[in-house]
Amino acid sequence: LYAAGGHDGNHSLCTVEIYAPETDTWNPGPSLTSCRPNVGVSVVDNRLFAVGGFNGKTFLSTVEYLDVENNEWSTVVPKEHHNGCASKNGLTDCDSSTTNGTTNGE
């Protein structure tokens, strides 16, 4: 189980934490290349993808992935549209209803 990005009430987070069920502990992982609350995360082909998010001023279109075998982040081509995301029960929902990358007030 991976927890990536977020917000601590004052700052956007770049941190990644990995849950180890055998020891019931959270351990630090390699930090995201971009700090991003409201990030969408999904695992595809043993890679943890971090998509979009919000940097405190604008929604992000950047995408990066963690190759979990070598613990290194890489970036891929940005998405065409900015978005913020929410994930629950393995499903990720991204909202692109923004104007010029800023919130729409909803």
QUIVEN-V703895 format. One record per residue. N is the residue number from 1. RES is the residue in three letters. SS is DSSP state (H for helix, E for strand, - for the rest). PSI is psi in whole degrees, -180 to 180 (NA if undefined). NEAR is the number of other ideal C-beta (glycine too) atoms within 10 Angstrom. Layout:
# QUIVEN-V703895
n: <N/N>
res: <RES/RES>
ss: <SS/SS>
psi: <PSI/PSI>
near: <NEAR/NEAR>
This chain:
# QUIVEN-V703895
n: <1/2/3/4/5/6/7/8/9/10/11/12/13/14/15/16/17/18/19/20/21/22/23/24/25/26/27/28/29/30/31/32/33/34/35/36/37/38/39/40/41/42/43/44/45/46/47/48/49/50/51/52/53/54/55/56/57/58/59/60/61/62/63/64/65/66/67/68/69/70/71/72/73/74/75/76/77/78/79/80/81/82/83/84/85/86/87/88/89/90/91/92/93/94/95/96/97/98/99/100/101/102/103/104/105/106>
res: <LEU/TYR/ALA/ALA/GLY/GLY/HIS/ASP/GLY/ASN/HIS/SER/LEU/CYS/THR/VAL/GLU/ILE/TYR/ALA/PRO/GLU/THR/ASP/THR/TRP/ASN/PRO/GLY/PRO/SER/LEU/THR/SER/CYS/ARG/PRO/ASN/VAL/GLY/VAL/SER/VAL/VAL/ASP/ASN/ARG/LEU/PHE/ALA/VAL/GLY/GLY/PHE/ASN/GLY/LYS/THR/PHE/LEU/SER/THR/VAL/GLU/TYR/LEU/ASP/VAL/GLU/ASN/ASN/GLU/TRP/SER/THR/VAL/VAL/PRO/LYS/GLU/HIS/HIS/ASN/GLY/CYS/ALA/SER/LYS/ASN/GLY/LEU/THR/ASP/CYS/ASP/SER/SER/THR/THR/ASN/GLY/THR/THR/ASN/GLY/GLU>
ss: <-/E/E/E/-/-/E/-/-/-/-/E/-/-/-/E/E/E/E/E/-/-/-/-/E/E/E/E/-/-/-/-/-/-/-/-/E/-/-/E/E/E/E/E/-/-/E/E/E/E/E/-/-/E/-/-/-/-/E/E/-/-/E/E/E/E/E/-/-/-/-/E/E/E/E/E/-/-/-/-/-/-/E/E/E/E/E/E/-/-/E/E/E/E/E/-/-/-/E/-/-/E/-/-/-/->
psi: <129/139/122/138/-160/-163/138/12/-22/-32/149/143/144/-1/154/133/143/125/131/100/-29/-25/-2/46/156/132/147/142/-177/133/148/154/-22/129/135/103/167/36/144/133/141/152/128/125/50/26/135/112/136/118/128/-150/-166/130/14/-18/-42/157/151/150/1/152/134/160/150/119/107/-16/-36/3/41/138/142/152/153/175/135/155/158/-34/148/153/160/154/159/143/143/134/40/0/139/130/122/133/117/17/68/163/122/31/9/164/152/5/4/NA>
near: <8/14/14/25/23/18/15/9/4/5/11/20/18/16/15/22/15/17/12/10/7/5/8/7/10/12/10/9/18/16/14/22/14/18/19/29/18/20/29/23/21/15/13/8/7/10/16/19/18/26/22/24/28/23/15/10/9/13/25/24/17/20/17/20/21/24/14/15/8/8/11/10/20/12/12/12/8/14/15/7/13/22/22/21/24/12/14/7/4/7/9/15/11/19/17/14/11/17/9/7/15/12/14/9/5/6>
